[in-house]
Amino acid sequence: MFMTTAVAPVDPTCERRVQAVLALFRGETASQVSIISGICRSDLYKFRKLALAVMREALKDQPRGPRQPHNRLAADREQKVVALCQRYPTRSSYRMREKLGSAAPSARTIQRVRKRNGIARLPKRAPPRTPARRIPERVGKRVRHILTLRPHLGPERVMWDLQNGEKLQISASTVKRLKRKMHDTLHRAPPALPPPAWRFYERHHPHSLWHADFMDKITLTDTKEQVHQLTLQDDYSRGYVFSDLALDHDQRTVICALITAMRQWQVIPNALLSDNGSPFKGTLIQTFCRKLGIHLIHSAVRHPQTNGKLERAFQDDMRDFYRQYDEWLLDHLRHDMRSYVHYRNYIRGHRALGGKPSITRLQEQTEKAPAHILAQLESYAVYELGRQTVNSDGSIRVLGRSAQVDERACGQNVTMYETLQGLEAKTQEGRWYLFPDYQRFRQLSFTAPWNMPTSFSFERQQGYYCPLIAVA
């Protein structure tokens, strides 16, 4: 017994259209097919287009496997994923999985649910409307050159130097990226420690407070002699009002530096902050500051943070100035010190000043000290040390030793004054004598008394008065 299958009847109109489309596929002209089949040419082209679309759809690769896999998400679970993706369109599939909890599907399944439901993931930030700006080639070469010579400089220091010195505009972040490319990844800096909770202070006017200190880390290459950089720094502007190298390390050096700075800037500071060294604690400098109305402040013992602004500046001086020389020669260093101080005051920017140089704040000073006071500043550095009677041999006692004055002054009372010139002795008759090395021998009496001579001698000065004492 044989089984027969029913065949659907063929529609003659549909068959006629099929034969007409096949004739077009065989290459017959549309006019001939239109006459034979009785179909207009516009319909022929329409039927050919529909046939091609159906053929393409039928010839597509069909997905393998079952139509509904066993691990397909349930409708309620998929709806939760869809709702969450619609609520947070910028989150990734991994963030969605964390949001759904422990029973959430895999991140890949969430991506398929998004694609199946037509939910696009939106970017967190809108695309930029303006194209990215690139630094000019000349500015980039200049930044790389500076970082090659001075790799210790930070991005803001390089930015401020270019803006203030060469009028080149560049951001600190760009300098940071260039610096990062120049350095090897093996030499990355360790993670930064949390900043210490320092208490920051700052005066509000220029020349209100000057920081003073010696930097004793400079040993000359040729003579192996140690020199000292004496610096006076303004607290408000961070500018150097005075900086020079000195062989002496005493009160007279500090007072001469103060006088030079006062006359240069035509001001008298309100206060002077220094450490507890002997050059800043002698009677001569205390008398000088008291007569001029300068408040002399000393930092706490073993607490350099009180004078921290100048201590930090000394670190920059060592890296930016001294280490640029292969040999440390006194004449060369003193000659180039002027240009370096000009760079610090007029070009280098400071974080506390918003990247501006120190001269912008130093120029805020409008009031000037009286000219007659500035003209006789040396006269304020004098005080009476004591009185003695000249012995029969014309000598007096100085620093525990005999000091020869003059035999003609025996029996007379002499008044001794300490000045910038040294130790001055004035007799009752008005004659005066000078011991110029008093400060050096006085300091030597504390450090190496065995190297002191057994006696001293005063030098007779022309005239019958001391000009410094007369003005005072």
C-alpha positions in Angstrom: 0.0 0.0 0.0 1.5 3.3 -1.1 0.9 6.7 0.5 0.4 9.8 -1.6 1.1 13.4 -0.6 -1.3 16.1 -1.6 0.2 18.7 -3.9 -1.1 22.3 -3.6 -2.6 23.6 -6.8 -0.4 26.0 -8.8 -1.7 29.6 -9.3 -1.4 30.4 -13.0 -0.8 34.1 -12.3 2.0 33.4 -9.8 3.5 30.9 -12.2 3.5 33.4 -15.1 5.3 35.9 -12.9 7.9 33.3 -11.9 8.6 32.4 -15.5 8.9 36.0 -16.4 11.5 36.7 -13.6 13.4 33.5 -14.7 13.5 34.9 -18.3 15.0 38.1 -17.0 17.6 36.1 -15.1 18.4 34.2 -18.3 19.3 37.5 -20.0 16.2 38.2 -22.1 15.3 41.8 -22.6 12.5 43.3 -20.5 10.6 44.4 -23.6 10.4 40.9 -25.0 9.4 39.4 -21.7 6.8 42.0 -21.2 5.2 41.2 -24.6 5.3 37.4 -24.0 4.0 37.4 -20.4 1.7 40.4 -20.6 3.3 42.1 -17.6 4.5 45.7 -17.8 8.2 46.4 -17.3 7.8 48.3 -14.0 6.1 45.3 -12.5 8.8 43.0 -14.0 11.5 45.0 -12.2 9.5 45.0 -9.0 9.1 41.2 -9.1 12.8 40.7 -9.8 13.7 42.8 -6.8 11.4 40.8 -4.5 12.7 37.5 -5.8 16.3 38.6 -5.2 15.5 39.6 -1.6 13.8 36.3 -0.9 16.7 34.3 -2.3 19.2 36.2 -0.2 17.2 35.6 2.9 16.8 31.9 2.1 20.5 31.4 1.4 21.7 32.9 4.7 23.6 30.6 7.2 21.2 29.3 9.8 22.5 29.1 13.5 23.2 25.6 14.6 21.9 24.0 17.7 18.4 24.1 19.2 16.2 27.1 18.6 15.9 27.6 22.3 19.1 26.6 24.3 18.7 25.0 27.7 20.5 27.9 29.5 18.4 30.6 28.1 17.4 33.3 30.6 14.0 33.2 32.0 11.7 36.1 31.0 11.6 37.6 34.4 15.4 37.5 34.9 16.0 39.0 31.4 13.5 41.7 32.2 15.5 42.7 35.3 18.6 42.9 33.2 16.9 45.0 30.5 15.5 47.4 33.1 18.8 47.8 34.8 20.6 48.4 31.5 18.1 51.0 30.5 18.5 52.8 33.9 22.3 52.8 33.7 23.2 53.0 30.0 26.8 54.1 30.7 27.8 51.2 33.0 29.7 48.1 31.7 28.4 44.6 31.8 30.8 43.8 34.7 29.3 46.7 36.8 25.8 45.5 35.9 26.7 42.0 37.2 27.9 43.5 40.5 24.7 45.5 40.7 22.4 42.4 40.1 24.1 40.4 42.9 25.2 36.8 43.3 22.4 35.4 41.1 23.3 37.6 38.1 24.2 36.0 34.8 27.6 36.3 33.3 28.9 39.5 31.8 28.8 38.0 28.3 25.2 37.0 28.8 24.4 40.6 29.8 26.1 41.8 26.6 23.9 39.5 24.5 20.8 40.7 26.3 21.8 44.3 25.5 22.3 43.4 21.8 19.1 41.3 21.6 17.0 44.2 23.0 18.8 47.0 21.1 20.1 48.7 24.2 23.3 50.6 23.4 26.0 51.4 25.9 26.5 55.2 26.0 29.9 56.8 26.7 30.3 58.5 30.1 31.6 61.7 28.6 30.4 63.5 25.5 32.9 63.6 22.6 35.0 66.8 22.5 33.6 69.5 20.2 37.0 71.0 19.5 40.0 69.0 18.1 42.9 68.2 20.5 45.5 70.9 20.6 49.1 69.9 20.1 52.1 71.9 21.4 54.3 73.5 18.8 57.5 71.6 17.9 59.7 74.5 19.1 58.1 74.5 22.6 58.4 70.7 22.9 62.1 70.8 22.0 62.7 73.5 24.6 60.9 71.5 27.3 63.0 68.4 26.5 66.2 70.4 26.6 65.4 71.9 30.0 64.4 68.5 31.4 67.7 67.0 30.0 69.8 69.6 31.7 67.8 69.8 35.0 65.8 66.6 35.4 65.0 67.4 39.0 62.7 70.2 38.1 59.0 69.6 38.5 56.4 70.3 35.8 55.3 73.6 37.3 58.8 74.9 37.7 59.5 74.2 33.9 56.2 75.9 33.0 56.9 79.0 35.1 60.4 79.3 33.7 59.2 79.2 30.1 56.3 81.6 30.8 58.3 84.2 32.8 61.6 83.9 30.9 60.8 83.1 27.3 57.1 83.9 27.1 56.2 80.4 25.9 52.8 79.0 26.9 52.5 75.4 28.0 50.5 73.6 30.7 52.0 71.7 33.6 50.2 68.5 32.7 51.8 68.6 29.2 55.2 69.0 30.7 54.5 66.1 33.0 53.6 63.8 30.1 56.7 64.8 28.2 58.8 64.1 31.3 57.2 60.7 31.8 58.0 59.7 28.3 61.6 60.7 28.7 62.2 58.6 31.8 62.4 54.8 31.8 59.6 53.0 33.5 62.1 51.2 35.7 63.0 54.4 37.4 59.5 55.4 38.5 59.3 57.4 41.7 57.9 55.5 44.8 54.3 56.3 45.7 54.1 59.7 47.4 53.6 59.8 51.1 50.8 61.7 52.6 51.8 65.4 53.1 52.8 66.3 56.7 50.5 68.6 58.6 52.8 71.7 58.7 51.4 75.0 59.9 52.0 77.5 57.1 52.7 81.1 57.9 53.4 84.1 55.6 53.8 87.9 56.1 51.4 90.1 54.1 53.7 92.8 53.0 57.1 92.9 51.3 60.2 93.5 53.6 58.1 92.7 56.6 60.3 89.8 57.5 63.7 88.8 56.2 65.1 85.3 56.6 68.9 85.1 57.1 71.2 82.1 57.1 74.6 80.8 55.9 75.0 77.8 53.6 78.2 76.0 54.6 78.5 73.3 52.0 80.8 75.0 49.5 84.4 73.9 49.3 86.5 75.6 46.7 88.2 73.2 44.2 91.6 75.0 44.0 92.3 76.1 47.5 90.1 73.5 49.4 88.8 76.4 51.5 85.3 76.5 52.7 83.2 79.6 51.8 79.8 80.6 53.0 76.8 81.8 51.1 75.0 84.4 53.1 71.4 85.0 51.9 68.7 87.3 53.0 65.3 86.2 51.7 62.0 88.2 51.9 59.3 86.1 53.5 56.3 87.6 51.5 57.9 87.4 48.0 60.4 84.5 48.4 62.9 86.9 46.7 66.6 87.2 47.5 67.2 90.7 48.7 70.9 89.8 49.1 73.0 86.7 48.3 76.8 86.5 48.1 79.8 84.3 49.0 81.9 85.3 52.0 85.0 83.9 53.5 84.3 85.3 56.9 81.5 84.0 59.2 80.9 86.7 61.8 78.6 89.5 62.8 80.3 92.1 60.6 79.6 90.0 57.5 75.9 89.9 58.4 75.6 93.6 59.2 77.4 94.6 55.9 74.9 92.3 54.0 72.0 94.0 55.8 73.3 97.4 55.0 73.8 96.5 51.3 70.3 95.1 51.0 68.7 98.1 52.8 70.4 100.5 50.5 69.6 98.5 47.4 65.9 98.2 48.1 65.7 101.5 50.1 63.8 99.9 53.0 64.4 98.8 56.6 62.8 95.5 57.4 60.5 95.0 60.3 62.0 91.8 61.5 65.0 89.5 60.9 64.6 85.7 61.4 67.8 83.6 61.8 69.1 80.5 63.6 71.1 80.5 66.9 74.5 80.8 65.3 77.1 83.2 66.7 76.9 85.6 63.7 73.3 86.3 64.6 73.5 86.5 68.4 76.4 88.8 69.1 76.0 92.2 70.9 77.0 94.1 67.8 74.2 92.8 65.6 71.7 93.1 68.4 72.6 96.7 69.0 72.4 97.4 65.2 68.9 95.9 64.9 67.7 97.6 68.1 68.7 101.0 67.0 67.0 100.6 63.6 63.9 99.1 65.1 64.4 95.7 63.6 63.0 92.8 65.6 65.6 90.1 65.8 64.0 86.7 65.9 65.9 83.4 66.5 64.4 80.0 65.6 63.9 77.2 68.1 67.0 75.2 68.9 67.3 72.2 66.5 64.2 73.2 64.7 65.2 74.4 61.2 61.6 74.3 60.0 61.2 77.8 61.6 63.5 79.1 58.8 62.2 76.5 56.4 61.6 78.8 53.4 65.3 79.7 53.2 66.4 76.1 54.0 64.3 74.9 51.0 65.7 77.7 48.8 69.3 76.5 49.6 68.4 73.0 48.2 67.4 74.7 44.9 70.6 76.8 44.9 72.7 73.7 45.3 71.0 71.9 42.4 70.3 74.8 40.1 73.5 76.7 40.6 76.5 75.0 42.2 76.0 71.6 40.6 76.1 73.1 37.2 79.9 73.7 37.6 82.5 71.0 37.4 84.9 73.2 39.5 84.0 75.6 42.3 86.2 78.7 41.9 85.5 81.7 44.1 85.7 84.4 41.3 83.6 82.5 38.9 80.9 81.7 41.5 80.7 85.2 42.8 80.5 86.6 39.2 77.7 84.2 38.2 75.8 84.6 41.4 74.3 87.9 40.2 72.7 86.4 37.2 71.4 83.5 39.3 69.8 85.9 41.8 68.2 87.8 38.9 66.8 84.5 37.6 65.3 83.7 41.0 63.7 87.1 41.4 62.6 87.9 37.9 62.0 84.6 36.1 61.5 81.6 38.4 57.9 81.1 39.5 56.8 79.9 42.9 53.8 77.8 43.9 52.8 80.1 46.7 52.7 83.0 44.3 50.6 81.2 41.7 53.6 80.7 39.3 54.6 84.3 39.3 58.2 85.5 40.0 59.2 87.2 43.3 59.6 90.6 41.7 55.9 91.0 41.3 55.5 91.1 45.1 58.7 93.0 45.8 57.4 95.8 43.6 54.4 96.3 45.9 56.7 98.2 48.2 56.0 101.9 47.7 57.3 103.5 50.9 61.0 104.2 51.2 63.2 104.6 54.2 64.5 108.2 54.9 67.6 108.9 52.9 69.6 110.3 55.9 69.1 107.0 57.8 70.3 104.9 54.8 73.3 107.1 54.4 74.6 106.5 57.9 73.7 102.9 58.6 77.2 102.0 59.6 76.9 104.4 62.5 74.2 102.2 64.1 76.6 99.3 64.4 78.5 100.5 67.4 78.3 100.0 71.2 80.5 100.7 74.2 82.4 97.6 75.3 83.8 99.0 78.5 86.5 101.3 80.0 90.1 100.6 81.1 93.1 102.4 82.4 96.2 102.3 80.3 99.2 100.6 82.1 102.6 102.2 82.5 103.8 100.4 79.5 100.9 101.7 77.4 98.9 98.4 77.2 95.4 97.2 78.2 93.8 93.8 78.5 91.9 92.4 75.5 90.6 88.9 75.2 92.7 87.9 78.2 95.9 89.1 76.6 98.0 92.3 76.6 97.2 94.7 73.9 99.6 97.6 73.2 97.9 101.0 72.8 100.4 103.9 73.2 103.0 104.8 75.9 101.9 108.4 75.8 98.4 107.4 77.0 99.6 105.7 80.2 97.4 106.4 83.2 94.6 107.7 81.0 91.1 106.1 80.8 90.2 104.7 77.4 86.7 103.9 76.2 86.4 100.8 74.0 83.8 100.5 71.3 83.1 97.6 69.0 82.3 98.7 65.4 82.3 97.4 61.9 86.0 98.4 61.7 86.9 96.3 64.7 87.7 97.3 68.3 88.2 101.0 68.8 89.8 102.6 71.8 89.3 106.4 72.5 91.5 108.2 75.0 90.5 111.2 77.1 92.5 113.5 74.8 90.4 112.4 71.8 92.9 110.2 70.2 91.6 106.9 69.0 93.2 103.5 68.1 91.9 100.6 66.1 92.3 96.8 66.5 90.9 95.6 63.2 91.1 91.8 63.8 89.2 91.8 67.0 86.2 89.9 65.7 88.4 87.2 64.2 90.5 86.7 67.3 87.4 86.8 69.5 85.8 83.9 67.6 89.2 82.1 67.6 89.3 82.4 71.4 86.2 80.1 71.6 87.1 77.6 68.9 91.0 77.3 69.0 92.5 79.4 71.8 95.8 77.7 71.4 96.3 79.3 68.0 96.0 82.9 69.4 99.0 85.1 69.7 100.4 86.1 73.2 99.8 89.8 72.7 98.0 92.3 70.4 98.6 95.9 69.3 96.3 98.8 68.4 96.9 100.9 65.3 97.0 104.7 65.7 94.4 106.4 63.5 94.7 109.9 62.1 92.6 112.5 63.8 91.2 113.0 67.3 87.7 111.5 66.9 86.0 108.4 65.7 83.6 109.2 62.8 81.4 106.2 63.5 81.1 107.2 67.2 80.5 110.8 66.4 77.6 110.1 64.1 76.1 107.7 66.5 
